[in-house]
Amino acid sequence: MGEAFDSGGNKLGEATGETRDEVLKQLESRFGEQIAEVRIRRRPKMTPGQEIENRFTYHKPFGDQPARYELLRELARQLAHAIQTLCPDSREKSTAQTSLQ
């Protein structure tokens, strides 16, 4: 996880990613020139039990995530309708629809 701060020390926002570069890229694309400092925090290694708990725990979205999620859902819905209309019934069609869910 990374956090971006402006020159006054105010937190601009956060980003997560698998690598440091992914986190930096997200922060730079969202906040650009406003960033004066970036702090990267490593996620501590979790035990298998902790991973299970984390997967099944609600994580509140932050920033503009709700709007981005809605856009992704709408685009996936449109693609699902296109697959349903344009593709013949088959195992591949069923797999494609399942993958979109």
C-alpha positions in Angstrom: 0.0 0.0 0.0 1.2 3.5 -0.7 0.1 6.9 0.4 0.5 10.2 -1.3 1.0 13.5 0.5 1.1 17.1 -0.7 3.7 19.7 0.3 1.7 20.6 3.4 1.8 17.0 4.6 -1.9 16.5 3.9 -2.8 13.0 2.7 -4.0 13.0 -0.9 -5.0 9.3 -1.0 -3.9 5.7 -1.1 -3.2 3.0 -3.6 -2.6 -0.7 -3.5 -0.8 -3.1 -5.8 1.3 -6.2 -6.0 4.5 -4.2 -6.6 5.9 -0.9 -5.6 5.8 0.2 -9.2 2.1 -0.5 -9.5 1.4 1.6 -6.4 3.5 4.5 -7.6 1.9 4.4 -11.1 -1.6 4.5 -9.5 -0.7 7.4 -7.2 0.9 9.4 -10.0 -2.0 8.9 -12.4 -4.5 10.0 -9.7 -2.6 12.9 -8.1 0.2 13.8 -10.5 1.9 17.1 -9.7 0.2 17.5 -6.3 2.4 14.7 -4.8 5.3 15.9 -2.7 5.9 12.7 -0.8 5.0 9.0 -1.2 5.1 6.5 1.6 5.1 2.8 0.8 4.0 0.3 3.4 4.5 -3.4 3.0 1.6 -5.6 3.9 2.7 -8.1 6.6 2.8 -11.7 5.6 -0.5 -13.3 6.8 -1.1 -16.8 8.1 -3.5 -19.0 6.1 -6.2 -18.3 8.7 -5.6 -14.5 8.5 -5.8 -14.7 4.7 -9.2 -16.5 5.0 -10.5 -13.9 7.4 -9.3 -11.0 5.2 -10.9 -12.5 2.1 -14.3 -12.7 3.8 -14.3 -9.3 5.5 -15.9 -6.3 4.0 -13.4 -3.7 2.8 -15.0 -0.2 2.4 -14.2 1.4 -0.9 -12.3 4.7 -0.8 -12.0 7.7 -3.1 -13.6 7.2 -6.5 -13.7 3.4 -6.3 -17.5 3.2 -6.1 -17.9 5.1 -9.4 -15.2 3.0 -11.1 -16.8 -0.2 -9.8 -20.2 0.9 -11.2 -18.6 1.6 -14.6 -16.9 -1.8 -14.6 -20.2 -3.5 -13.7 -22.0 -1.7 -16.5 -19.3 -2.6 -19.1 -19.4 -6.2 -17.9 -23.2 -6.3 -18.2 -23.0 -5.0 -21.8 -20.4 -7.6 -22.7 -22.5 -10.4 -21.1 -25.4 -9.3 -23.3 -23.2 -9.3 -26.4 -21.9 -12.8 -25.6 -25.5 -14.0 -25.0 -26.7 -12.6 -28.3 -23.7 -13.2 -30.6 -22.3 -16.6 -29.5 -23.8 -20.0 -30.0 -24.6 -22.1 -26.9 -21.4 -23.9 -25.9 -19.2 -24.7 -23.0 -17.0 -21.6 -24.0 -20.0 -19.3 -23.9 -21.0 -20.6 -20.4 -17.4 -20.2 -19.2 -17.2 -16.7 -20.6 -20.4 -15.7 -18.8 -19.2 -17.3 -15.5 -15.9 -15.4 -15.8 -17.7 -12.1 -16.1 -19.5 -12.7 -12.8 
